Amino acid sequence: SLAGGRTLLVADRWSVVAVGGWDFGAVTGAARGEESELVVHRLSAGIEGRYHVFPQLFGFGRLSPGALRVSATLTDSVAGLTLHAGGEEGAWLPAADATLGGAVQLYGVTRADSRRARLWALVEGGYGWSGSTELRFRPLAADESSDAAPRRMATLDLGELALRGGTVRLAVAGSF
């Protein structure tokens, strides 16, 4: 994960921060005895409200709408093809996160108005939602025409994929 934010408003112990992030995950495994791979990118931009107990400790709530790109492949060793769900580029889906958390300063200047570098530990939890996509695997048109012999492949339907549910994140962050 990579994320960034910029403080928009400060009022007493409260602050509002614009946040953006990119999350990436990939996993390989076997589906029906064949090699498979799932690759996911999540892009988000949202707003975070913070309550500062003191300069070294704050709690926050974050709402982050975004988009999810899902790419899934399955190797068919009998046909000698790689099957793709959602096409070569994958499927783009709507996504959103709602989380609550807290952060404690581990290192750095303790004054709230300082622009010097600080190190933070964060923990947050909540719910991540995304739209769903059908995992219907088929060869790409370019793969089917790469051999002189015709290959008639039926679509392999492995159901629906919806990446949603409870989420927990532990992170180390820097600020300046």
DATA-V578016 format. One record per residue. N is the residue number from 1. SS is DSSP state (2 for helix, 1 for strand, 0 for the rest). PHI is phi in whole degrees, 0 to 359 (* if undefined). PSI is psi in degrees with one decimal (none if undefined). Layout:
n=N ss=SS phi=PHI psi=PSI
n=N ss=SS phi=PHI psi=PSI
//
This chain:
n=1 ss=0 phi=* psi=142.0
n=2 ss=1 phi=230 psi=135.1
n=3 ss=1 phi=214 psi=157.7
n=4 ss=1 phi=211 psi=161.8
n=5 ss=1 phi=205 psi=161.5
n=6 ss=1 phi=220 psi=127.6
n=7 ss=1 phi=292 psi=127.5
n=8 ss=1 phi=260 psi=-33.8
n=9 ss=1 phi=210 psi=138.0
n=10 ss=1 phi=230 psi=128.7
n=11 ss=1 phi=219 psi=104.7
n=12 ss=0 phi=58 psi=-118.9
n=13 ss=0 phi=269 psi=-0.2
n=14 ss=1 phi=258 psi=148.6
n=15 ss=1 phi=212 psi=155.9
n=16 ss=1 phi=237 psi=131.4
n=17 ss=1 phi=233 psi=133.1
n=18 ss=1 phi=276 psi=130.8
n=19 ss=1 phi=233 psi=152.1
n=20 ss=1 phi=214 psi=152.2
n=21 ss=1 phi=202 psi=163.2
n=22 ss=1 phi=225 psi=125.5
n=23 ss=1 phi=242 psi=144.1
n=24 ss=1 phi=224 psi=140.3
n=25 ss=1 phi=208 psi=146.0
n=26 ss=1 phi=215 psi=145.7
n=27 ss=1 phi=215 psi=142.1
n=28 ss=1 phi=244 psi=155.1
n=29 ss=1 phi=186 psi=-154.9
n=30 ss=1 phi=232 psi=136.8
n=31 ss=1 phi=230 psi=120.0
n=32 ss=0 phi=56 psi=36.1
n=33 ss=0 phi=79 psi=6.4
n=34 ss=1 phi=244 psi=153.6
n=35 ss=1 phi=295 psi=137.3
n=36 ss=1 phi=222 psi=159.7
n=37 ss=1 phi=214 psi=138.8
n=38 ss=1 phi=235 psi=126.9
n=39 ss=1 phi=235 psi=130.6
n=40 ss=1 phi=229 psi=133.3
n=41 ss=1 phi=240 psi=136.5
n=42 ss=1 phi=234 psi=122.1
n=43 ss=1 phi=250 psi=133.9
n=44 ss=1 phi=215 psi=153.9
n=45 ss=1 phi=215 psi=133.5
n=46 ss=1 phi=200 psi=-159.3
n=47 ss=1 phi=230 psi=143.0
n=48 ss=1 phi=230 psi=129.9
n=49 ss=1 phi=257 psi=134.0
n=50 ss=1 phi=237 psi=143.1
n=51 ss=1 phi=241 psi=119.4
n=52 ss=1 phi=268 psi=106.8
n=53 ss=1 phi=297 psi=-47.4
n=54 ss=1 phi=206 psi=169.9
n=55 ss=0 phi=306 psi=-25.5
n=56 ss=0 phi=264 psi=3.6
n=57 ss=1 phi=211 psi=126.9
n=58 ss=1 phi=216 psi=153.3
n=59 ss=1 phi=253 psi=155.1
n=60 ss=1 phi=212 psi=159.0
n=61 ss=1 phi=231 psi=137.4
n=62 ss=1 phi=227 psi=136.0
n=63 ss=1 phi=241 psi=123.0
n=64 ss=1 phi=224 psi=95.6
n=65 ss=1 phi=287 psi=157.8
n=66 ss=1 phi=186 psi=-157.3
n=67 ss=1 phi=222 psi=149.2
n=68 ss=1 phi=236 psi=131.7
n=69 ss=1 phi=250 psi=121.4
n=70 ss=1 phi=245 psi=127.5
n=71 ss=1 phi=232 psi=124.4
n=72 ss=1 phi=231 psi=136.7
n=73 ss=1 phi=229 psi=154.0
n=74 ss=1 phi=219 psi=126.4
n=75 ss=1 phi=271 psi=123.3
n=76 ss=1 phi=261 psi=100.2
n=77 ss=0 phi=290 psi=-26.9
n=78 ss=0 phi=290 psi=-47.5
n=79 ss=0 phi=277 psi=-15.5
n=80 ss=0 phi=72 psi=32.9
n=81 ss=1 phi=234 psi=155.9
n=82 ss=1 phi=258 psi=123.7
n=83 ss=1 phi=265 psi=142.1
n=84 ss=1 phi=239 psi=140.7
n=85 ss=1 phi=256 psi=126.8
n=86 ss=0 phi=84 psi=12.3
n=87 ss=0 phi=82 psi=176.9
n=88 ss=0 phi=296 psi=-34.4
n=89 ss=0 phi=275 psi=-10.3
n=90 ss=0 phi=87 psi=-178.9
n=91 ss=1 phi=251 psi=135.2
n=92 ss=1 phi=264 psi=131.9
n=93 ss=1 phi=230 psi=149.4
n=94 ss=1 phi=290 psi=151.5
n=95 ss=1 phi=211 psi=160.2
n=96 ss=1 phi=200 psi=148.1
n=97 ss=1 phi=233 psi=143.8
n=98 ss=1 phi=228 psi=117.1
n=99 ss=1 phi=223 psi=157.3
n=100 ss=1 phi=235 psi=147.2
n=101 ss=1 phi=193 psi=-170.0
n=102 ss=1 phi=211 psi=159.7
n=103 ss=1 phi=221 psi=142.4
n=104 ss=1 phi=232 psi=137.4
n=105 ss=1 phi=283 psi=130.0
n=106 ss=1 phi=262 psi=-30.8
n=107 ss=1 phi=205 psi=145.1
n=108 ss=0 phi=123 psi=-179.6
n=109 ss=0 phi=294 psi=140.5
n=110 ss=0 phi=269 psi=-9.6
n=111 ss=0 phi=288 psi=132.5
n=112 ss=0 phi=295 psi=-31.1
n=113 ss=0 phi=272 psi=5.2
n=114 ss=0 phi=284 psi=142.9
n=115 ss=0 phi=259 psi=11.2
n=116 ss=0 phi=281 psi=154.6
n=117 ss=0 phi=296 psi=140.9
n=118 ss=1 phi=224 psi=153.0
n=119 ss=1 phi=245 psi=133.2
n=120 ss=1 phi=234 psi=150.9
n=121 ss=1 phi=249 psi=132.1
n=122 ss=1 phi=235 psi=147.4
n=123 ss=1 phi=223 psi=137.0
n=124 ss=1 phi=212 psi=155.2
n=125 ss=1 phi=211 psi=155.5
n=126 ss=1 phi=172 psi=-140.9
n=127 ss=1 phi=228 psi=132.7
n=128 ss=1 phi=248 psi=131.1
n=129 ss=1 phi=238 psi=146.5
n=130 ss=1 phi=214 psi=159.6
n=131 ss=0 phi=294 psi=177.0
n=132 ss=1 phi=245 psi=159.0
n=133 ss=1 phi=224 psi=148.6
n=134 ss=1 phi=278 psi=132.3
n=135 ss=1 phi=268 psi=76.4
n=136 ss=1 phi=254 psi=104.5
n=137 ss=1 phi=272 psi=132.5
n=138 ss=1 phi=209 psi=155.9
n=139 ss=1 phi=288 psi=153.8
n=140 ss=0 phi=287 psi=152.8
n=141 ss=2 phi=303 psi=-38.6
n=142 ss=2 phi=296 psi=-36.5
n=143 ss=2 phi=291 psi=-38.8
n=144 ss=2 phi=294 psi=-34.5
n=145 ss=0 phi=267 psi=5.0
n=146 ss=0 phi=282 psi=-8.8
n=147 ss=0 phi=236 psi=146.7
n=148 ss=0 phi=293 psi=-31.6
n=149 ss=0 phi=283 psi=130.3
n=150 ss=0 phi=291 psi=142.7
n=151 ss=0 phi=235 psi=121.7
n=152 ss=0 phi=255 psi=109.6
n=153 ss=0 phi=247 psi=126.8
n=154 ss=0 phi=282 psi=149.3
n=155 ss=0 phi=293 psi=133.8
n=156 ss=1 phi=264 psi=113.9
n=157 ss=1 phi=259 psi=112.3
n=158 ss=1 phi=255 psi=20.6
n=159 ss=1 phi=91 psi=-157.3
n=160 ss=1 phi=253 psi=144.2
n=161 ss=1 phi=243 psi=123.1
n=162 ss=1 phi=228 psi=111.5
n=163 ss=0 phi=270 psi=86.3
n=164 ss=0 phi=213 psi=151.0
n=165 ss=1 phi=150 psi=-172.1
n=166 ss=1 phi=296 psi=148.7
n=167 ss=1 phi=221 psi=142.6
n=168 ss=1 phi=226 psi=136.8
n=169 ss=1 phi=226 psi=131.4
n=170 ss=1 phi=248 psi=133.5
n=171 ss=1 phi=212 psi=158.8
n=172 ss=1 phi=243 psi=133.3
n=173 ss=1 phi=226 psi=155.9
n=174 ss=1 phi=243 psi=149.9
n=175 ss=1 phi=219 psi=157.6
n=176 ss=0 phi=205 psi=none
//
